[in-house]
Amino acid sequence: MSTPPNREARKKCWAARDSYFECLEKHGLWLDGFRPKDYQEILSINPSQIKVASQNDRSLSKEDRKTLFACHSQKEIFDQSCLASWVSKKN
């Protein structure tokens, strides 16, 4: 069992989280590269069955990949700065 993060570690995590979520908001993205096209799509979402895009998905155009993964570096910093239990991970 790991020790709980101290105040400085929590501050670093929160700053990384805030940066990541600000980037997502700036680019109109949802988590993990999911970008609903309209309100009806949002209403029909089953959170347990969201199909997220992959950077290796060759069916996406170069522009789509650039848009959907605009926050990739912020996500990596968020993942590294916080406890795994504080970061949403795919199974």
N, C-alpha and C positions, 0 to 999 in steps of 0.2 A: 504494500500500500504506500503510495507516495504522500509526502507531506503537503498540506494545503499551501496554496500560493500566498506569499506575503503581500504587503500593501503595494510594493513596487511592481511585483509580477502581475497583480490584478490590474494596476494602472496600465501596464504595457498591453495586457490582453484587451482591456476596454478600448484603448486607443486603436489597436489593430482592428477590433470589431467595428468601431465607428467608421474607420477609414473604408473598410470593406462595404458596409451598408450604405455609406455615402456614395461610393462608386456605383453600386447597384441602382440606387435611386437616380443618380445622374444619367445613367444609360437606360433607364426604364426596364431593368431586368429583375426577375425574381431569382431566388437562390439557384445555384448550380446550372445557370444557363437556360433556365426555363423562361420563356417570354410569351405570355398569352397575347393573342391577337385582338381580342375584344372582351367586353364584359360577360357575354354569354359563356365564353370559354372559361373565364374565372369561376363562374357559378357552377359549371359542370365538372370542376376539378375534383377528383378523388385523390387526396394527398398520398395515399398509399400506392397509387398507380401512376404517378407523374412520370412521364417519359422525358428524361433530361437529355439535352444534346451532349455529344462528346466532341472533343477537339479533333478526334480522328475520324469523325463522320464526314466522309467524302461527298455525301449528298448535299451538304451545306456549301454554299458559295463562299469564296474567300471573304467577301464582305460580311456575310452572316457570321462566319467564325470570328472575325474581328470584333463584331458587335457583341455576340453572345459571350465571348471570353475576354471582354475588355477589363474585367476585374480579377483575372486569374492571379496576378502577382499579389494583389491585396488579400485574396483568399488564402494563398500559401502562407503569407505572414500571419494572418489570423489563426490558421491551423497550428503554426509553430509557436505562437505566442500564448496560446491558451491550453488549458487542460482538455484532453480529448472529450471529457464529459460535458464541456462547455461549448463544444463545436458540433454542429450537426454533421454527422458522417453518414454516407451511404453504406448500406449493408452489402 
